[in-house]
Structures are given as C-alpha cells and as structure tokens.
Amino acid sequence: MRGSLSRARLLVLALAAALAVAMTASSALANSATTSANGAAVTASLSPDSVSKSQTVTQTATVKNISGSSESLAVHISGPLSTSAPTVVFVKLAPNATFSKSVSFSAGLLSQGTHRLTVTAVNRETQAATRATASITVT
C-alpha cells in the first residue's frame, strides 16, 4: 500500500509539473485578440508576445463567419511592418467557414517598441465592421 501511495504522489506531481509547463508555454506563444460581432469572429494574432531583433515574428489574421448565412466581407489587414501597405481581401464565406492569412518575417525589420496588427472585417452589404487588434514588443 505504501508503494502505491508513493506512485500516486509521484504521478500527481508529474501531472502538476506538466500542467505548469504547458500553461507557461501557451501564455508565451502569442498575443491574440478575438472580437465577435455582426456575424463575424475576427482574430488578430502576433507571435511571440515579445521578440528580439534576431527572432521571427508570425502574424495571423483570421475571420470566421458565425452567422447562419453566407457573408461577403472585405477583410482589412494592417500589420506592424511600416514598409508593407495594408492588405484588403474580398471573401465570401459560407456559414461557419473561415478565412485565414499568415505571414512570417524577421523582427529585425521592426524598430524597438510596440507594434500592432489590426484586422477588420466589413460586411459588404451592411457596412458593419468587426475589428481585433494584437500587439508585439520588440526589444
């Protein structure tokens, strides 16, 4: 009985340690924000949260149709690169369909400080807009 109690304690400690590592890793992965309104769920994500000049940044813009009908949307993506013009993509999404666009680049292209990614989905029929913004810090 004493041996099985030790194994049980060891298992609980191992699970607690694994959970702590997983929670730490997931919180450091990305800065993202999601806003749901007007039939769309819009997510802006920059990964990782904080970078040095030698690291790679990944930005992701995602729009999901959460309405019960097809939606024609203009998706505006304005990222942290000052040399890159904002992108506009026109999409028609079926119910529950998702549009996603990711790009990776060197953090060396950014100046020190805080930079933002803004994703806006505009319904082309109603002009209703849904926006999400994420930020990243370059050290």
Buried (B, 14 or more C-beta within 10 A) or exposed (E): EEEEEEEEEEEEEEEEEEEEEEEEEEEEEBBBBBBEEBBBBBBBBBBBBEBEEEEEBBBBBBBBBBBEEEBEBBBBBBBBBEEEEEBEBEBEBEEEEBBEBEBEBEBEBBEEEEBBBBBBBBBBEEEEBBBBBBBBBBE
